[in-house]
Amino acid sequence: SQELEQSPQSLIVQEGKNLTINCTSSKTLYGLYWYKQKYGEGLIFLMMLQKGGEEKSHEKITAKLDEKKQQSSLHITASQPSHAGIYLCGADKGNFGNEKLTFGTGTRLTIIP
Amino acid sequence: EAGVAQSPRYKIIEKRQSVAFWCNPISGHATLYWYQQILGQGPKLLIQFQNNGVVDDSQLPKDRFSAERLKGVDSTLKIQPAKLEDSAVYLCASSLVTQQGAGEQYFGPGTRLTVT
């Protein structure tokens, strides 16, 4: 089965600083999804990456999928308190018609004013 | 557009008792998922429905967990009898059917279950 490892497990960053979260897979990633979760709430979709070398941005968040499609990074520029939460990467098994996601263990991000 | 609704939001029960969770997906979403998220871990898929049929329930502990999606809309997840290790947040998600893999899933707020 596919395993996703996220690093770091937790991150404390001063407001305004940049940060990066990594997601590494034991197998080739056919689809890589980034979600954000706030305490007591469900997951919110951020971005989806499918092609090797692909990069997507939304506001101050940029996600990349490496050429070999086994690692993804999520980069936040000039962090704000609203960025605090748990970031989860999820991987698609790659069999079209089987829409099952396997999630990593998450990275807890804390922003210090 | 209304999001995925779940109830109750919180539930505390004693071990060996029964509990049921309810989910109402986004209108028009054919695929519905139930996930279990234990504290400090990522969500783990328990069961996936497409319309009212089960697509994947390989990780559902069938001796105590059951789920149904009658009429292909609302769904209920039941635990009977509950164990201490069932304490977790139970998340429901829905998505449109897509030919390009999992696609974007929309999550409800979850039900936090505490088994004492």
Interface residues (C-beta under 8 A of the other chain):
Chain A: L4 Y30 G31 Y33 Y35 G40 E41 G42 L43 I44 F45 M48 Q50 L88 G90 D92 K93 G94 F96 G97 N98 E99 K100 L101 T102 F103 G104 T105 G106
Chain B: V4 T31 G40 Q41 G42 P43 K44 L45 Q48 V55 D56 L91 A93 S95 V97 T98 Q99 Q100 G101 A102 G103 E104 Q105 Y106 F107 G108 P109 G110 R112
